[in-house]
Amino acid sequence: MAWTTLTDSVSGTFVVTTRTSTYLINLDLRAVVTIRGDDPVTAATIMDRDRELVDLIGISECTVGRSMVLVVDLHKPGVSATRRVTSPVTRIQAVAVLE
């Protein structure tokens, strides 16, 4: 099922696609994984902890057509939270997770 807006008040797992990357967000586990796209420019801008499970503190914004804004905990000494801003969201898809 496709969504137009995602908030952190719902449960479930979602794939959020932006113009440059894909994000797997599990709101039950409060975790996110970032997967950069194949574009050479995008691939060159690897962020700290890309392709790793990161603790999700909250979703500030996630609406198709707008940049997604996530607040994450990278567990860096002296840093309580990191704000991640993406390119505009193109799709939000709920997915089933096998247990």
C-alpha positions as CSV (number, residue, x, y, z in Angstrom):
1,M,0.0,0.0,0.0
2,A,1.4,3.4,-1.0
3,W,1.2,6.3,1.5
4,T,1.5,10.0,0.9
5,T,2.8,10.9,4.5
6,L,4.5,8.9,7.1
7,T,4.7,9.9,10.8
8,D,6.4,8.1,13.6
9,S,3.1,7.6,15.5
10,V,2.2,4.6,13.3
11,S,3.7,1.1,13.5
12,G,5.1,-1.2,10.8
13,T,7.9,-1.2,8.3
14,F,8.2,1.1,5.3
15,V,10.4,1.7,2.3
16,V,10.8,5.4,1.6
17,T,12.3,6.2,-1.8
18,T,13.8,9.6,-2.5
19,R,15.3,11.0,-5.7
20,T,18.7,9.7,-4.6
21,S,18.3,7.0,-2.0
22,T,16.1,4.4,-0.4
23,Y,15.4,4.1,3.3
24,L,14.1,1.1,5.2
25,I,12.3,2.4,8.3
26,N,11.0,0.0,11.0
27,L,8.9,2.0,13.3
28,D,8.3,-1.0,15.7
29,L,12.1,-1.3,16.2
30,R,12.7,2.5,15.9
31,A,15.4,1.8,13.4
32,V,16.4,3.0,9.8
33,V,18.8,1.8,7.2
34,T,19.9,4.1,4.4
35,I,20.8,2.7,1.0
36,R,22.4,5.2,-1.5
37,G,21.4,5.1,-5.1
38,D,23.6,4.0,-8.0
39,D,24.1,7.6,-9.3
40,P,27.9,8.2,-9.2
41,V,27.4,11.6,-7.5
42,T,25.1,10.1,-4.9
43,A,27.3,7.1,-4.3
44,A,30.2,9.4,-3.6
45,T,28.3,11.2,-0.8
46,I,28.2,8.3,1.6
47,M,26.9,9.5,5.0
48,D,28.2,8.1,8.3
49,R,26.6,4.7,9.0
50,D,25.0,4.3,5.6
51,R,23.9,0.7,5.0
52,E,23.9,0.1,8.8
53,L,21.0,-0.2,11.2
54,V,20.7,3.2,13.0
55,D,18.4,4.1,15.9
56,L,15.5,6.3,14.9
57,I,14.6,9.0,17.4
58,G,11.8,10.5,15.2
59,I,10.5,11.5,11.9
60,S,10.1,15.3,11.6
61,E,8.9,15.2,8.0
62,C,8.1,12.5,5.5
63,T,5.7,13.5,2.7
64,V,5.8,12.7,-1.0
65,G,7.3,15.7,-2.8
66,R,9.1,17.1,0.2
67,S,12.5,16.3,1.8
68,M,12.3,13.7,4.5
69,V,13.8,14.9,7.9
70,L,14.8,12.2,10.3
71,V,16.3,12.5,13.8
72,V,18.7,9.6,14.5
73,D,21.1,8.5,17.2
74,L,24.5,7.5,15.7
75,H,25.9,6.8,19.2
76,K,28.7,9.2,18.9
77,P,30.2,10.5,22.1
78,G,28.9,13.9,23.1
79,V,26.2,13.9,20.3
80,S,22.7,13.1,21.5
81,A,21.0,13.2,18.0
82,T,21.8,13.9,14.3
83,R,19.3,15.4,11.9
84,R,19.2,13.9,8.4
85,V,17.6,15.7,5.5
86,T,17.0,13.8,2.3
87,S,16.2,14.7,-1.3
88,P,12.5,14.9,-2.0
89,V,10.5,11.7,-1.3
90,T,9.1,10.0,-4.4
91,R,7.3,7.0,-2.7
92,I,6.3,5.7,0.7
93,Q,5.5,2.0,0.7
94,A,4.4,-0.2,3.6
95,V,6.0,-3.6,3.6
96,A,5.4,-6.9,5.4
97,V,8.3,-8.2,7.5
98,L,8.7,-11.9,8.0
99,E,9.4,-13.1,11.5
